[in-house]
């Protein structure tokens, strides 16, 4: 195993206990005291079994989808990968048709020929991690000396390091920084792009309870789906081909027949997305008071509009199910995050630590020289940018992605801009860009409903004009608004009706033979979209910060480094913020007492599906086959003492991107899949609650029962390994 010995002193700091089982730890840095903590917590494996670049390890069986939008695990020697139903939700929607509705009926491929290729889906395997901190600092110093360091320079620094170390490699190389630049790492991934859907239960199982049960407990979701990864004849990544073969992976997870009990050790390996546990109190306050209220108001409006239209039409429901699911998820997240931030007074908790940090900085001249009054600087910067930041968030929520036609128009405007920078004035027959326009118009395919899209654009444009000062609209929007008699909804609808970006056939006919850039820019929706300048809003934020004499991005990075050093001096074990790299978290199966007088079990069972069943509510419907099987209670080998566990709770520390992560027992056997958090832990982006944070997992035995008894897809079980 490649050891990262430096972590004993710099990553873990001095010995100090963590509360509960907090932490999303870098999987390649498990030496020293953290390994001892894992052992004392109950792990019955050597840490070399978890991650080892020299030989197959458990981490080789854990994957990231599309670089980090979700996690999964390899469970067969033929490249079978299991993840959450909600991670696969977009693919399930895209592959559904009116004749074959995979959301309603589910899907189970009996042969390789029946497996459904998923365009654009990729599966990433971590193969190596390299510390390049010294090289990154040298490169930054050179860029600063040459006057090349600015707001976008960090991305350029990453790109240079990725080119330097990955130029001759067949692996995908990604650079990340930890603790505001305290460490820089390169991650090397093997990326497979021939990925096919193998099986999924219907949404009535995979998403049982819908948005009503979202972030709640108890839940009763069979939240899983199966893919297969394909490779060329040599086992290497390749684009889709019918000649490709199922991947023979380095490592496969064994599934547990025993399952879990309360108090059992659990380990989660996956790719958590983003946390901000090194954010100052002022950032938490901005999220709570400025951003989240705007997010909730805008997304709730879109969600309500979609819900009304989906209820009236099955076609609209299929076309917009994925979008509605995403809106519901993020709306509830923002709402409950605010409740938890307030309930647990996270701003005050962070402010108290900042007072101790400021005193520590003042107590040493070297520390003052290195970090200055970074807390006071951040306070000023967040105060002066408050109004501009609210306007920026309002613009993003009400304008960006307001409709699919808007997205096509935005892509078309971007293409016109690129061509103009190349010195071109038109698209002509034979141009490569003209041949690829079908990708720009992709949102208008596959279940697009023009009436719904028009209603969305109109509603969100009205929201934009109501919440954004006219000075920030742009001339074209202001002129059209006046011409429409001050009716924003009418203005948007008229642009939609006249634009080629709102209809696939008109779009194709418009570009037959080519078009000048001037003609493209005169399209009603392209002109309207182009009127709103993102830089006008971001520039207002930066200008507010400049007037206060600072740069928030740089100040935040300096604060993170100072806070890291301060916590280390206090003897605290530390893990970096999540950033879509592979992480490990350990915990145990635990019940939940979310509020005074309320005590909830550590698990939910099949009985709860029957209790919640409601034929009049789409979210709680069960088909006749499942109702019959539940009434029979024939659980086979998948129950314990006659009880079939559906979901269970652990106190593992997770965040977005952890969805689909394998939940392992003390010996590394798969016992479940992480799929949700609980409402009481929604402050977890900034602060982990030691008593209330929970991970909601689907029990792997319920998954197996669903595949074997409900789906009748027992042929899939023959690929798997059980203990």
Order of alpha helices (4+ residues) and beta strands (2+ residues): alpha-beta-alpha-beta-beta-beta-alpha-alpha-beta-beta-beta-alpha-alpha-beta-beta-beta-alpha-alpha-beta-beta-beta-alpha-alpha-alpha-alpha-alpha-alpha-alpha-alpha-beta-alpha-alpha-alpha-alpha-alpha-alpha-beta-alpha-alpha-alpha-alpha-beta-beta-alpha-alpha-beta-beta-beta-beta-alpha-alpha
